[in-house]
Amino acid sequence: MKTEEIETPALVVDLDKFELNMKTMSQAARQYGIKLRPHAKAHKSPNIGLAQIAGGAIGICCQKVSEAEIFIDAGIKDVLLTNELVDPRKLDRLAALTRLATITVCVDHASQVRALSKAAVERKTEIGVLVEVDVGQRRCGTRPDASVVELARQIQASPGLQFLGLQAYHGTAQHMRSPDARRATIAEVAAIVRDVKTLLAEQGFQCTVIAGGGTGTFYLESQSTEFTEIQPGSYVFLDADYAKNEPEPAVPTFAQSLHVLTTVISIGAHGNPVLDAGYKALAVDSGLPSIADRKAFIAKMSDEHSVIQDNGTPSLQPGDRVVLTPSHIDPTVNLHDWYVGVRHGRVEVLWPIAARGPGL
Ligand SMILES: Cc1ncc(COP(=O)(O)O)c(C=O)c1O
């Protein structure tokens, strides 16, 4: 099928750019001498997860048990769940996955450790545990002080659990526009990690895993000597928000490889073109999508429509195709069932977005 024949709205992957992004990150991790464990929450596709492993990744990260189940079912053997779990049913499902894969999960509270240990014992298995430290994002994570040592001690004393180290991810740093701001923030993160490791070492706890880093800062965690593995996700596709980050010289960059292909279905009485894709095809938490190939912008959106303010020439007509760049890929991908992979103007692959959904 030719690209012009794709039914819209469709999530379209430029396979040349996607493959280049995959290669760039694998090579960067090798050059920095750091393990790569990409975050699969970005793409939610076992096809892509398996390609990342084939490219040298040590495993993947998931954010939800439902994601881990789908990736492990597809053959992935090592999953870090970068999240906290409290529901005994989810903990039991996680423990069950250890039959098929190496599983590591995060905790930041004593009650999670108790519940996790119970689930591991009931399934007669062992689960690796990272203490998540709040390194400045103000989301999950314990304070970077003696409370980490307390949790490590509790984990080590809990049957079925093994203390492995720390999760130290700073999400907001990923989207800081200036390279200096990103560098300064991750320097603070590395200092926090160093101090916490010292506190742990004083009490006899060694960290074999220190995990963190995303698409915006992976090179900084890699260059610091504190981290053992990085967990970028968005680099496979990028998005309009990431494109606003000023690049750091001599650091690998990534191409926009994912777009939403749309069609003009109307020129309303107002004279502006109306597209067949709205909030149900594009997430807008990081702003409205941008238009990839012409001087025009989305003026407003509703559930199934986007209205273009068209300054472009020639002006658009019903039936014309318009390529949109999502502002934030993770929640955009989650709205779609399939990736349509294209190369040289033709559809080459369809990949199901098998792990999409709210994430139980
Ligand atoms: C815990 C964690 N690690 C890694 C990532 C990957 O970040 P990015 O997709 O910006 O590379 C995310 C994304 O939100 C995350 O929540």
The ligand as an SDF file (V2000), in Angstrom:
LIG
                    3D

 16 16  0  0  0  0  0  0  0  0999 V2000
   10.4880    6.3430   35.5740 C   0  0  0  0  0  0  0  0  0  0  0  0
   10.7350    6.7530   34.1750 C   0  0  0  0  0  0  0  0  0  0  0  0
   11.9060    6.4160   33.5940 N   0  0  0  0  0  0  0  0  0  0  0  0
   12.1760    6.7480   32.3180 C   0  0  0  0  0  0  0  0  0  0  0  0
   11.2550    7.4600   31.5510 C   0  0  0  0  0  0  0  0  0  0  0  0
   11.6090    7.7680   30.1160 C   0  0  0  0  0  0  0  0  0  0  0  0
   11.5700    9.0980   29.8160 O   0  0  0  0  0  0  0  0  0  0  0  0
   11.5810    9.6090   28.2950 P   0  0  0  0  0  0  0  0  0  0  0  0
   10.4170    8.9770   27.6040 O   0  0  0  0  0  0  0  0  0  0  0  0
   11.4000   11.0540   28.4340 O   0  0  0  0  0  0  0  0  0  0  0  0
   12.8570    9.1730   27.7140 O   0  0  0  0  0  0  0  0  0  0  0  0
   10.0430    7.8470   32.1280 C   0  0  0  0  0  0  0  0  0  0  0  0
    9.0740    8.6360   31.3470 C   0  0  0  0  0  0  0  0  0  0  0  0
    8.2090    9.3140   31.7910 O   0  0  0  0  0  0  0  0  0  0  0  0
    9.7660    7.4820   33.4700 C   0  0  0  0  0  0  0  0  0  0  0  0
    8.6130    7.8110   34.0620 O   0  0  0  0  0  0  0  0  0  0  0  0
  1  2  1  0
  2  3  1  0
  2 15  2  0
  3  4  2  0
  4  5  1  0
  5  6  1  0
  5 12  2  0
  6  7  1  0
  7  8  1  0
  8  9  2  0
  8 10  1  0
  8 11  1  0
 12 13  1  0
 12 15  1  0
 13 14  2  0
 15 16  1  0
M  END
$$$$
